[in-house]
């Protein structure tokens, strides 16, 4: 049998099964176990107790809803900030595009813990921002909301995930045929109209990818809310970590992890799907099929 590209799919499929499908299957199995705290071990008695807790306890619904809102807010902010950056990058000469990409990816060159503590130094009561504002005489006391607040959490989530949004949109902008924009201008379209009727619809695939990625990453982040959110930093990921570790309640932790995954994936698919239903996105995919 001659070698074909199909054979290359087997290693990828194997990695996908071992790295994704199998762990999810184990979580599903663990979620219907119970815990014998006397023997300190899990008992495979096919109980739905953990799922009952997830569905009946409002705390779990609150934490999952909080993760969804956090992901949606961060993705929206990233789209608002990232779209102009992507358009500006697309207009740069080739050499400067490479430099801009290096600068854009700077937040990813260090670990998340390093970035979080760097922001704590910048935004703390004795940090650079408060010291600068005091030096200008604009404030008398440190601004408390700059640290350990939802503001700080979403600022750092935006900083950490913005590169994914910009890169996704930038690739879509690069694929837009400039002759379409020139034709729109020749037909009398103003710059705003050319953007809303040509550029924005044709770049919705990249925008959808960026929203999907940023939403999933921000909603699933545990360290940033825990270390920068203060009293508002409780997340379902932190509870899952605690249930797996300190509480040794693996069935409940597995059920919560799966419930969170289903909700986040459903919201991300819905959000991206709504964008991809726009006429411009459909035209992009139709053009590629032909």
N, C-alpha and C positions, 0 to 999 in steps of 0.2 A: 504494500500500500504506500503510495508516494506521500512524502511529507507535505503538509499544507498548513495554512494559517490556523486551521481548526485545532491542530495539535498544540499550538501555543496557548490555547485557552485552558488546557488541562492544568498547568501549574497555577494559573490565576484562579481557576475554579477551586482547586485544592486549598489554596491559601484563604480564599473566601470562606470555604466551609469550616476550616480549622480555626480561623481567626474571628469569624462573625457568627455563622449559623450554629456551630457547636456550642459556643458560650451562651448564646441566646436560648438554645435548647436546654442547657443545664439550668439556666435561670428559671425557665418554665417548669422544669421538673422540681427544682428546689422550692418553688413557690407553693406547691401543694403538699410539701412535707410539714411536719410539726417538730417542735423542739422538746426533748426531754431534758429539762434543766437539772434533774437529779443526776443523770448520767452524763450531762453536758454533751449531748449528741443529737443529731437530727434523726427523726423517725419517718420512714416512707409510708405514711398511712393514707395518702391521697386525700388530704383534708383541704377544704376551701376556706379555712379560717382566715388565712392571711388576706385573701382576696375580699372576704367579707369586711375585714378591717379597713382595707383601702377604700371600699365603696361606702362604708357607713361613717367613718371618722372624718369630720370636716377639716381636720388639720391637714390631712394629706391632700385634699382638694385645694385648700388654700395654698399650700407650698407649690403644688404643680401649677396652679393658676399664676402664682407669683413668678415662677420661672418662665411661663409663656409671656407674661407682660414684659418682663425684663428683656427677653429675647426680641420681642416685637419693638420695644422702644429703642434698643441698641441697633437693630437692623434698620429702622426708619432713620435714625440719626446718621448712621453710616451711609445710607443712600443719599441723604441731603448733602452731607459733607463730601462724599466720595465722587458723586457724579461730576461736579465741576472740576475736581482734580483729574479725573479720567479724561475729560474733554481737553484739559490743558496739556496733559501728557501726550495725547494723540497729535497735538499740533507741534510738538517739539521735533527738532532734527533728530536723526537716527542716533547719533552719539549721545545726545542729551536724554533721549528716551532711556538708554541703558543706565545713565547716571541717576535719572529719576527713579527707576526701578530699584536701584541699590538703596537709595535714600528711603523709598517707600517701605522696603522690607527691613529697615533698621530695627523696628520693635521686635522682630522675630529672631534677631541675632543673639539675644540673651534669654535666659529662662524666665518663666512667668513670675517666680518668687522674686527674682532680682528686679523686674520691672515694678512689681507691687511695692516693694520697699523703697524703691527710688521715688515713686509717687508719694509715699508717706513722708519722705524727707522734703519733697517739694511743697506738699500741701499741709504739713503739720503746723501746729501752733507756733513753733519756732522755725518753720520752713521758709523756703525762698520766697513764696508768694506773699505770705504775711509780712515777712521782713521788708520786702519791696514796697508793699502798700504802706507800712508804717513809716518807711523812709520818705515816702512822698507826702506823708501827713494826711493820707486819706482815711486811715482808721486809727483808733486809739487802742483797741483790743483785738486780739486775733479773731479771725472769722472761723467760727466753730464748724460751719456747714461744709467747709472745704475738706474735712476728713471725717471718716466714720459716718457716712450718710449715703442715701440713695444717689445723690448728686455725684459723689466721688466714685461710687460703684459703676455707674453708667459712663462716667467720663473715662475711666480706665478700661472698661469693656470696649468702649468705642475706640480707644487708642490701640488696644490689642488686636482688634478684629478689622479695623479699617482697611488694611492692605488687601484682605480677601475681597472686599467690595470693590475697591478701586481696580484691582487687576481684572476681575470679572467684567466690569463695565468697559474698561480700556480695551480689552480684546474685542468686545462687540463693536466699539467705536471704530477700531482699526479695520473691521470687515465691512463697514458702510462704504458704499460706492460714492465718492465725492461728487460724481456727476449728478447724482440725485439732488444733492444740496444746491449745486450750481443751477440745475434746472428749476428748482423751486424759487431761487432768487431771481432767475430770469423771468419767471412768471409773475413776479411782483410780490412774492412772500417776504415779509419782514424777518429779521433774524429770529425773533421770538416764534413766529409762525413756522419758520424752517426747522426750528428745534422741536416744537411740539408736534408737528405733522410729519416730519421726516426722521430726524435723528432719534428722538425718544422712542417712537414705535419700533424702529429697526434695531434698537439696542435693548429692547425688553428681555431678550434671552439672557444677556449678560447681567442685567439688573435682577432677573429672577434667580440666577445662579448665586449672585452676591447676597441677595436677601436670604436665600435658603441656607447658605454657608454661615453667614453672620448670626442669623437667628438660632441655628443649631448650636453654634459654638458659645454664644452668649448665654443662652438658656441653660446650657449644660455646664457652665463654669461654676466651680465650687470655691476656688481659692480667692478670687477677687471679691465676691460678696462677703466671705468669711473674714478676710483680713482688712477690708476697707469699708464694709457696710455697717459696722457697729451693731447696735441692737436690731437693725433691720436686715442683718446679713444671713438670717436663717434661710437655707435652701433645701430642696429635696435631696440634692446630691450629698450635702453634709449629713442629713438624716440617714441616707443609705449607707454612708461610710460608718456612721455610729452604730447602725443596726448590724452591719457585717462584723464590726470590730468589737466595741465595748459590750453591746447588748447580746451578742451572739444569737440574734434572731434572723438567721439567714432566709427562712421562708418569707417573712414580712419584707425584708430588704429586697429579695428577688422580685416579689410582687410589685413593690413600689418602683423598682428600676424598670420593669417591663411596662407598667402603667405610664410612667414618665416618658419612656421611649415612644410608646404608641401615640400619646397626646402630642408630643413635640414633633414627631414625624408627620402626623396628620396635619397639624397647623402649618408646618413648613411647606408641605406639598400643596395644601390649599392656597397658601399665599403665592407660591411660585406659579401654580396652575392658573390662578386668576390673571396674572400678568401675561402668561404665555397664550392666553386666549385672545389677547389683543390682535387687531388686524395686522399690525406691523410684524409681530412675532410670527404669526402664521405665514406671512409673506416670506420671511427669512427662511423658514423651514421648507416651504414649498419650492423656493428658488434652489435650495441645496439638493432637494430630491431630484429636480430636473437637471 
